[in-house]
Amino acid sequence: MSRVGVDVGGTFTDIVWVDDDAFESRVEKVRSTPWSIGQAVLDAIDKIGVDLGGTTLFVHGTTAGINAIAQRKGSKVGLITTKGFEDVLEMGRGNRKELYNYLWKKPDPLVPRHLRLGLDERTSYLGEILRPVREEEVVKIIGTFKRKGVEAVAICLLHAYANPENERTVGRMIRELWPGVPISLSHRISLELREFERTSTTVVDAYIKKSVVEYLDLLAQGLRQRGFAGRIYVIGHDGIAGVEEVKERAILSVKSGPMGGVAGSILFSKLMGRRNLITMDVGGTTFDVSLIKDGLSVEKQESEALGYPLLLRGPDIRSIGAGGGSIAWVDPGGLLMVGPRSAGAFPGPMCYGLGGEEPTVTDACVVNGIIDPHYFLGGEVELDADLAAKGLERLSAKLRLGLHEVASGILEVARSNMMMAMREILLGQGFDPRDFFIISFGGAGGIFACHMARELNARGVIVPQNPGVFSAWGMLTMDLVYSYTRTFYRSLHEADMELMEEMFAEMENEGVQRAKRDGIEEKEIVVNRAFDMCYEGQAHYVEVPFRAGRTKGAKEHIEASFHALHEAKYGHRLEDVPFIVNLKVKVVGKIKEMPLKQLQRSRLGSPERKGRRRVFLGRESVECPVYERRTLLFGDRIGGPAIVEEPFHTTLVPQGHMLEVDEFGNLIIVSEVDHGIP
C-alpha cells in the first residue's frame, strides 16, 4: 500500500509519499500558489516524481474554504429562517473576544440583512410542528433571491434540531423550483441547539460550498490525468472524510489545515510513551499550538473561522500570525513588532529575491547565521543574505540598534507572541507545563522550541523526523471519522432509554453507510457513543462515554460516570440529577496504521560535524558546530550550542541543552540540569 499526503500552507505546500511495504518515503516542498491553490498541489505531485497509478490513498488538507472567507470571495448567500429570527446573525452573543479593546468589532455577517428572509412557520423545542411551511411563501422568497443574484441558499429554521421536517420541506421545494442552486440545510450540518451558532455554521457552509466543490473537482481531475485511481480523502475537523462527504458538508474542510500535525503528534505520543505533548507548528505564515493530554487531543465544544462561530467539535488549536514569513515593523510609538502580516509565498521574505520589500523572521535568521543561505530547501534555493541585511538596516536606523541586535529582537518578539498563545492554551486551562514535552515541527519550529521550553519550564523538546513536512505526514496517520450530535435535552431520570437507543441507531447507521461508501470495510468500522451532560443551568458540558447495548442499570452507570468526570474536570460534584443535552455518535473507519522505520544504533554516540559557523544568539556571537540530520544515528548525543540542519528545517540547540537521537530518529532535547534525557 502506498499513500500520498499533501498539506497546503500559506507559504509552502508540502507533500509526503510513503510505501508501507517497501519502507520507503519521499518528501518535497513547493511554493504555494495563492491565486490557484490546486496548482501548488499538482506542482508538488509532479516534483516528487512517484507513480500515482500504484498509489491507493491520497489525503489532502485544503485551505479552499477558509481562503474564501478570508478573501470574502465566497458565494452570495440567501438565508431562509423562521419569521422573527432574521437578525440572529447580527445579534449573536453579548460576549467580546477582546474584552479590553474598545475598538474591537464583530465581523460583518456573511449574509446582508436584505437577503435574510423569514417564513411564517414554527416547530416547538420538543419537535412538534406548530405551523407547517406554506409553499407560496417559499416561491416568493425564491423569486426574491433570483432577482437579487443569490448563488447559494442557507436554510436554518427554529428548533430544526428537534424535528427537521419543515426544513426538509423547504429544501425539497427549492430543489424542485430552482434546480442546481447549492443548498445548505442546518439539520444536515448540525442537529444541536443554540440558534446563533447553528445559523452561523449553516451560513458558512453555504458561503464556501461552491469554492470547495469546484476546487475538489479540479483536484480530482488533475489526479486522474496523472494516473491516480485510488481514493481521495480530505482532512476534516476531527479526522479525514471522503470527497463526497466534504462536497455535501463543505464546513468540514474549514479546520483542515493544522489537523495533520495534531494527528501525527498523537501517534508519536503513543509510540514514545509520552502522553502529554504541546504541539508547536511554526510555518511560513502562522503558529499553531494544541495539547495532547493522556494520549488524546484536548478538544473544545465549538470553534470559529475568522470570527464566525461554528458548531464543530475537534482539537483545540490556537493560531496566530507568527511564522517565518511574518513581517517585522516599527509602530508609531517606536516599538518593534512582528506579524500578523506575512510576506507569504510571493514575494516572500526579502532574502528570497522575488521582490519582497519588508524584512521578516526568515531574514532575521539569515542575518544572524541560524539559517544557512546556501542550504535552504536542501540547496535548491540560494537565499540572498545581502537583501536580508538591507531590510533589517532600515529597522536598525529607526530603532538605533545594531544589525544583529535588531535581528535578535525580531526573533525575541516573534517568540514572545508564540509564548502568549502557548500560555493561553496551557495555563489558561489549568495544565502544568512541567508535565509536558513540546513536539516541534513546521519549517521554523526548531529555531524557537528550546528557548520556549526553557521559558515555559516544560520537560523538553521533541523534533520528529522530517519536521518541515510533518503535518503532511500526520495526515496519513488519520482515520476516517463521521461525527454526529443530536440535541435531546432531558433530565436523566426522565429520559426514555428506548427512544435514545433509536436515535443512536439512526446516527450510527448513517455513519456506517457513509464509511462503506468511502471504501471502508465493515470489519474496520468502530462506533463510539457518548452523552453531553451537565447539571441544570450549566452552559458547558461533560462528555460521558456510553457502551452500546447496555440496558440493565444503564441510568445509574451514566449518572455515576457523569459525577466522577465532572469532579475530575472541575474539582467538585453536586448531588443534583444531571441533564442530558446531546447524544453523540462517532463512527470511525480504520485506515491501516503506517509503519515507522527504526534507525541503526550509533557505535560512537558522537556524530561527525558538518562544519562550523558564527551564529548570533541574543547579544552573543558564538562559533557553532553544525550537523547534518540525515547522518545522525540512534543514540547520538550533541551538546549545545549546536545547529542540526536538514533540507526543510533547522534545529537550534542552545547552550546548556543536550540532544539525543531516539530509535525512530526523533531529536529529544532537554536542559542538562535535568540530569540527562528521561
Residue pairs with C-beta under 8 A, 6 or more apart in sequence:
1 19
1 20
1 21
1 56
1 57
1 592
2 17
2 18
2 19
2 20
2 21
2 50
2 54
2 55
2 56
2 57
3 17
3 18
3 20
3 55
3 56
3 57
3 58
3 59
3 476
3 594
4 15
4 16
4 17
4 18
4 45
4 50
4 52
4 55
4 57
4 58
4 59
4 476
5 15
5 16
5 18
5 59
5 60
5 260
5 472
5 473
5 474
5 475
5 476
6 13
6 14
6 15
6 16
6 41
6 44
6 45
6 58
6 59
6 60
6 61
6 472
6 475
7 13
7 14
7 15
7 61
7 257
7 260
7 469
7 471
7 472
7 475
8 32
8 37
8 40
8 41
8 60
8 61
8 62
8 63
8 257
9 32
9 257
9 283
9 284
9 285
9 471
10 32
10 34
10 63
10 283
10 284
10 285
10 286
10 323
10 325
10 342
10 344
10 345
11 31
11 32
11 283
11 284
11 285
11 323
11 324
11 325
11 342
11 344
11 345
11 348
11 443
12 29
12 30
12 31
12 32
12 283
12 284
12 345
12 443
13 29
13 30
13 31
13 32
13 33
13 40
13 41
13 43
13 44
14 27
14 28
14 29
14 44
14 468
14 469
14 471
14 472
14 648
15 27
15 28
15 29
15 30
15 41
15 44
15 45
15 47
15 48
15 469
15 472
16 25
16 26
16 27
16 466
16 469
16 472
16 473
16 476
17 25
17 26
17 27
17 48
17 50
17 55
18 24
18 25
18 473
18 476
18 594
19 25
20 592
20 594
20 595
23 595
23 597
26 48
26 49
26 50
27 48
27 466
27 468
27 469
27 472
27 473
27 648
28 44
28 47
28 48
28 469
29 44
29 377
29 468
29 469
29 648
30 40
30 43
30 44
30 47
31 40
31 345
31 346
31 348
32 40
32 344
32 345
33 39
33 40
33 43
33 345
34 67
34 344
34 345
34 346
37 62
37 63
37 64
37 67
37 215
38 215
38 218
38 219
38 222
41 60
41 219
41 222
42 219
42 222
42 226
45 52
45 222
45 223
45 226
46 226
51 227
52 223
52 226
52 227
52 228
53 227
53 228
53 229
55 228
55 230
56 230
56 231
57 230
57 231
57 233
57 476
57 591
58 223
58 228
58 230
58 231
58 232
58 233
59 233
59 234
59 235
59 240
59 475
59 476
59 478
60 219
60 232
60 233
60 234
60 235
60 475
61 234
61 235
61 256
61 257
61 259
61 260
61 471
61 472
61 475
62 212
62 215
62 216
62 234
62 235
62 253
62 256
63 256
63 257
64 208
64 211
64 212
64 215
64 216
64 253
65 208
65 211
65 212
65 250
65 251
65 253
65 254
65 256
65 305
66 208
66 254
66 256
66 257
66 305
66 306
67 73
67 211
68 74
68 207
68 208
68 211
68 212
69 110
69 204
69 207
69 208
69 254
69 305
69 306
69 308
70 306
73 211
74 110
74 207
74 208
74 210
74 211
75 151
75 152
75 182
75 206
75 207
75 208
75 209
75 210
75 211
76 115
76 149
76 150
76 151
76 152
77 110
77 111
77 115
77 150
77 151
77 152
77 153
77 154
77 203
77 206
77 207
78 111
78 115
78 116
78 117
78 141
78 144
78 145
78 148
78 150
78 152
78 153
78 154
79 86
79 89
79 111
79 115
79 116
79 117
79 153
79 154
79 155
79 156
79 199
79 203
80 117
80 118
80 119
80 138
80 141
80 153
80 154
80 155
80 156
80 157
80 170
81 88
81 116
81 117
81 118
81 119
81 155
81 156
81 157
81 158
81 199
82 118
82 119
82 121
82 122
82 157
82 158
83 118
83 119
83 120
83 121
84 118
85 118
85 158
85 195
85 199
86 113
86 116
86 117
86 118
87 113
87 116
88 195
88 196
88 199
89 109
89 110
89 111
89 116
89 196
89 199
89 200
89 203
90 109
90 113
91 196
92 106
92 196
92 200
92 309
93 196
93 309
96 104
97 104
97 307
98 104
106 307
107 306
107 307
107 308
109 116
109 203
110 203
110 204
110 207
110 308
111 154
111 203
114 148
115 145
115 148
115 150
117 141
117 144
119 133
119 134
119 137
119 138
119 141
119 157
119 170
120 131
120 134
120 137
121 131
121 132
121 133
121 134
121 157
121 166
122 129
122 130
122 131
122 158
123 129
123 130
123 157
123 158
123 159
123 160
123 162
123 163
123 165
123 166
124 130
124 159
124 162
125 159
125 162
125 193
125 489
126 162
127 159
127 162
127 163
128 163
129 163
129 165
129 166
132 166
132 169
133 166
133 169
133 170
133 173
135 173
138 170
138 173
138 174
138 177
139 173
139 177
142 174
142 177
142 178
145 153
145 178
146 178
150 181
151 181
151 182
151 210
152 181
152 182
152 183
152 184
152 206
152 207
152 209
152 210
153 174
153 178
153 181
153 182
153 183
153 184
153 206
154 184
154 186
154 199
154 202
154 203
154 205
154 206
154 207
155 167
155 170
155 171
155 174
155 183
155 184
155 185
155 186
155 202
156 167
156 186
156 195
156 198
156 199
156 202
156 203
157 166
157 167
157 170
157 186
158 195
160 166
160 167
160 186
160 187
160 191
160 198
161 186
161 187
161 190
161 191
161 192
161 193
161 198
161 486
161 487
162 487
164 185
164 186
164 187
164 191
167 185
167 186
167 187
168 185
168 187
171 183
171 185
174 181
174 183
175 183
182 206
182 209
182 210
182 213
183 206
184 202
184 203
184 205
184 206
184 209
185 202
186 198
186 199
186 201
186 202
188 248
188 249
189 198
189 201
189 202
189 205
189 249
189 251
189 311
190 198
190 201
190 202
190 311
190 485
191 484
191 485
191 486
191 487
192 198
192 311
192 485
192 486
192 487
192 582
193 487
193 489
193 581
194 311
196 309
197 302
197 309
197 310
197 311
198 311
200 308
200 309
200 310
201 251
201 309
201 310
201 311
201 312
203 308
204 251
204 254
204 305
204 308
204 310
205 249
205 250
205 251
208 250
208 251
208 253
208 254
209 247
209 250
211 250
212 246
212 247
212 250
212 253
213 247
213 250
216 232
216 234
216 243
216 246
216 247
219 232
220 232
220 243
223 232
231 242
231 518
231 519
232 242
232 243
233 240
233 241
233 242
233 243
233 480
233 518
234 240
234 241
234 242
234 243
234 246
234 252
234 253
234 256
235 241
235 253
235 256
235 257
235 259
235 260
235 475
235 478
236 245
236 246
236 252
236 253
236 255
236 256
236 259
236 314
236 481
237 252
237 254
237 255
237 259
237 303
237 312
237 313
237 314
238 259
238 299
238 313
238 314
238 315
238 481
238 483
238 586
239 478
239 479
239 480
239 481
239 483
239 588
240 475
240 478
240 479
240 480
240 481
240 591
241 252
241 480
241 481
241 482
241 518
242 480
242 514
242 517
242 518
242 519
244 517
244 518
245 252
245 482
245 514
245 518
246 252
246 253
251 310
251 312
252 312
254 305
254 310
254 312
255 303
255 305
255 312
255 314
255 317
257 288
257 471
258 281
258 286
258 288
258 290
258 317
258 319
258 471
259 314
259 315
259 317
259 474
259 475
259 478
260 470
260 471
260 472
260 473
260 474
260 475
260 478
261 279
261 281
261 288
261 441
261 442
261 470
261 471
261 474
262 279
262 290
262 292
262 297
262 315
262 317
262 474
263 474
263 475
263 477
263 478
264 441
264 464
264 470
264 471
264 473
264 474
264 475
264 477
265 277
265 279
265 290
265 292
265 439
265 474
266 292
266 295
266 296
266 297
266 477
267 474
267 477
268 274
268 277
268 439
268 462
268 464
268 666
269 275
269 276
269 277
269 292
269 295
270 295
271 596
271 664
272 462
272 662
272 664
272 666
274 437
274 462
275 292
275 293
275 294
275 295
276 291
276 292
276 293
276 294
276 435
276 436
276 437
277 291
277 292
277 436
277 437
277 438
277 439
277 462
278 289
278 290
278 291
278 292
278 422
278 426
278 433
278 436
278 437
278 438
278 439
278 458
279 288
279 289
279 290
279 291
279 292
279 439
279 441
280 287
280 288
280 289
280 418
280 422
280 438
280 439
280 440
280 441
280 442
280 445
280 448
280 449
280 452
281 287
281 288
281 289
281 441
281 442
281 445
281 470
281 471
282 322
282 323
282 324
282 418
282 440
282 441
282 442
282 443
282 444
282 445
282 447
282 448
283 323
283 324
283 442
283 443
283 444
284 323
284 324
284 325
284 342
284 344
284 345
284 362
284 443
284 444
285 321
285 323
285 325
285 326
285 342
285 344
286 319
286 320
286 321
286 322
286 323
287 319
287 320
287 321
287 322
287 323
287 417
287 418
287 421
288 317
288 318
288 319
288 442
289 317
289 318
289 319
289 418
289 421
289 422
289 425
290 297
290 298
290 315
290 316
290 317
290 318
290 425
291 297
291 298
291 316
291 425
291 426
291 429
291 431
291 436
292 298
293 431
297 314
297 315
297 316
298 315
298 316
298 429
299 313
299 314
299 315
299 316
300 313
300 314
300 315
300 316
301 313
301 532
301 540
301 541
302 309
302 310
302 311
302 312
302 313
303 309
303 310
303 312
303 313
303 314
304 310
311 485
313 483
313 485
316 425
318 421
318 424
318 425
319 421
320 339
320 340
320 417
320 418
320 420
320 421
321 339
321 340
321 341
321 342
322 338
322 339
322 340
322 361
322 414
322 417
322 418
322 421
323 339
323 342
323 361
323 442
323 443
323 444
324 349
324 360
324 361
324 362
324 365
324 443
324 444
325 342
325 343
325 344
325 348
325 349
325 360
325 361
325 362
326 338
326 339
326 340
326 341
326 342
326 360
326 361
326 414
327 338
327 339
327 341
327 342
327 343
327 358
327 359
327 360
328 336
328 337
328 338
328 358
328 359
328 360
328 361
328 363
328 364
328 392
328 395
328 410
328 413
329 336
329 337
329 338
329 358
329 395
330 336
330 337
330 395
330 398
330 399
331 337
334 398
334 399
336 395
336 399
336 406
336 409
336 410
336 413
337 413
338 361
338 410
338 413
338 414
338 417
339 414
339 417
342 360
343 349
343 350
343 356
343 358
343 360
346 354
347 354
347 355
347 356
347 357
348 354
348 356
348 360
349 356
349 359
349 360
349 361
349 362
349 363
349 388
350 356
350 357
350 358
350 359
350 360
350 363
350 384
350 387
350 388
350 390
350 391
351 362
351 363
351 366
351 373
351 383
351 384
351 385
351 387
351 388
352 381
352 383
352 384
353 383
353 384
353 387
356 391
357 391
358 391
359 388
359 391
359 392
359 394
359 395
359 410
360 391
361 410
361 411
361 414
361 444
362 371
362 388
362 444
363 387
363 388
363 391
363 392
363 407
364 388
364 392
364 406
364 407
364 408
364 410
364 411
365 371
365 407
365 411
365 444
365 447
365 650
366 373
366 383
366 385
366 388
367 385
367 388
367 389
367 392
367 403
367 404
367 407
367 616
368 404
368 407
368 408
368 411
368 615
368 616
368 617
369 613
369 614
369 615
369 616
369 624
370 447
370 615
370 643
370 650
370 652
371 383
371 650
372 613
372 626
372 645
372 650
373 382
373 383
373 384
373 385
373 388
374 382
374 383
375 645
375 647
376 382
376 383
377 647
377 648
378 646
378 647
378 648
379 647
380 647
389 403
392 403
392 406
392 407
392 410
393 403
395 406
395 410
396 402
396 403
396 405
396 406
399 406
399 409
401 409
404 616
404 621
405 619
407 616
408 616
408 617
408 618
408 619
411 447
411 448
412 618
414 448
415 448
415 451
415 452
418 448
418 452
419 452
419 455
419 456
422 452
422 456
423 456
426 433
426 436
426 456
427 433
433 456
433 457
433 458
434 457
434 458
434 459
435 459
436 458
436 459
437 453
437 458
437 459
437 460
437 461
437 462
438 449
438 452
438 453
438 456
438 458
438 460
438 461
438 462
439 461
439 462
439 463
439 464
440 446
440 448
440 449
440 461
440 462
440 463
440 467
441 463
441 464
441 467
441 468
441 470
441 471
441 649
442 467
442 468
442 470
442 471
443 468
443 648
443 649
444 650
445 463
445 467
445 649
446 463
446 467
446 644
446 649
446 650
446 651
446 652
447 650
447 651
447 652
448 652
449 461
449 463
449 651
449 669
450 461
450 640
450 652
450 653
450 654
450 657
450 669
451 654
452 458
453 459
453 460
453 461
453 669
453 671
454 654
454 671
459 670
459 674
459 678
460 668
460 669
460 670
460 671
460 674
460 677
460 678
461 667
461 668
461 669
461 670
462 666
462 667
462 668
462 669
463 644
463 649
463 651
463 666
463 667
463 669
464 470
464 664
464 666
465 664
465 665
465 666
466 473
466 646
466 648
466 649
467 646
467 648
467 649
467 651
468 646
468 647
468 648
468 649
469 648
476 594
477 593
477 594
478 591
479 588
479 589
479 590
479 591
480 515
480 518
480 520
480 588
480 589
480 591
481 586
481 587
481 588
481 589
482 510
482 511
482 514
482 515
482 586
482 587
482 588
482 589
483 584
483 585
483 586
483 587
484 507
484 510
484 511
484 584
484 585
484 586
484 587
485 532
485 582
485 583
485 584
485 585
486 503
486 507
486 582
486 583
486 584
487 581
487 582
488 495
488 500
488 503
488 580
488 581
488 582
488 583
489 579
489 580
489 581
490 496
490 579
490 580
491 536
491 577
491 578
491 579
491 580
492 533
492 555
492 558
492 559
492 562
492 577
492 578
492 579
492 580
493 555
493 577
495 555
495 580
497 551
497 554
497 555
500 580
500 583
503 583
504 529
504 548
504 583
504 585
507 583
507 585
508 527
508 529
508 548
508 585
508 587
511 527
511 585
511 586
511 587
512 522
512 525
512 527
512 587
514 587
515 525
515 587
515 589
516 522
516 525
518 589
520 589
520 590
524 589
524 590
525 587
525 588
525 589
525 590
526 587
526 588
526 590
527 548
527 585
527 586
527 587
527 588
528 545
528 585
528 586
528 587
528 588
529 545
529 546
529 547
529 548
529 583
529 584
529 585
530 543
530 544
530 545
530 546
530 584
530 585
530 586
531 543
531 544
531 546
531 558
531 562
531 580
531 581
531 582
531 583
531 584
532 541
532 542
532 543
532 544
532 580
532 581
532 582
532 584
533 541
533 542
533 543
533 544
533 558
533 562
533 578
533 579
533 580
533 581
534 540
534 541
534 542
534 578
534 579
534 581
535 566
535 574
535 576
535 578
535 579
536 576
536 577
536 579
541 581
541 582
542 562
542 565
542 566
542 569
543 565
543 584
544 558
544 561
544 562
544 565
545 561
546 554
546 558
550 557
559 577
559 578
562 578
563 573
563 578
564 573
566 572
566 573
567 573
596 664
597 664
597 665
598 634
598 663
598 664
599 632
599 633
599 634
599 661
599 663
599 664
599 665
600 633
600 634
601 633
601 634
601 635
601 663
602 632
602 633
602 634
602 635
602 636
602 661
604 636
605 635
605 636
605 637
606 636
606 637
607 627
607 631
607 632
607 633
607 636
607 638
608 627
608 631
609 625
609 626
609 627
610 626
610 627
610 628
610 631
610 645
611 625
611 626
612 623
612 624
612 625
612 626
613 623
613 624
613 626
613 643
614 621
614 622
614 623
614 624
615 621
615 622
615 623
615 624
615 641
615 643
616 622
617 641
617 652
617 654
617 655
622 641
622 655
624 641
624 642
624 643
625 638
625 641
625 642
625 643
626 642
626 643
626 644
626 645
627 638
627 642
627 643
627 644
627 645
628 644
628 645
628 646
629 644
629 645
629 646
629 649
629 651
629 667
630 646
632 644
632 661
632 665
632 667
633 661
634 661
634 662
634 663
634 665
635 660
635 661
636 660
636 661
637 658
637 659
637 660
637 661
638 644
638 653
638 658
638 659
638 660
639 653
639 657
639 658
639 659
639 672
640 653
640 654
640 655
640 656
640 657
640 658
640 659
641 652
641 653
641 654
641 655
642 653
642 659
643 650
643 651
643 652
643 653
644 650
644 651
644 653
644 659
644 667
645 651
651 659
651 667
651 669
653 659
653 669
656 671
656 672
656 673
657 669
657 670
657 671
657 672
658 669
658 670
658 671
658 672
658 676
658 677
659 667
659 668
659 669
660 667
660 668
660 669
660 677
661 667
661 668
662 668
668 677
670 676
670 677
670 678
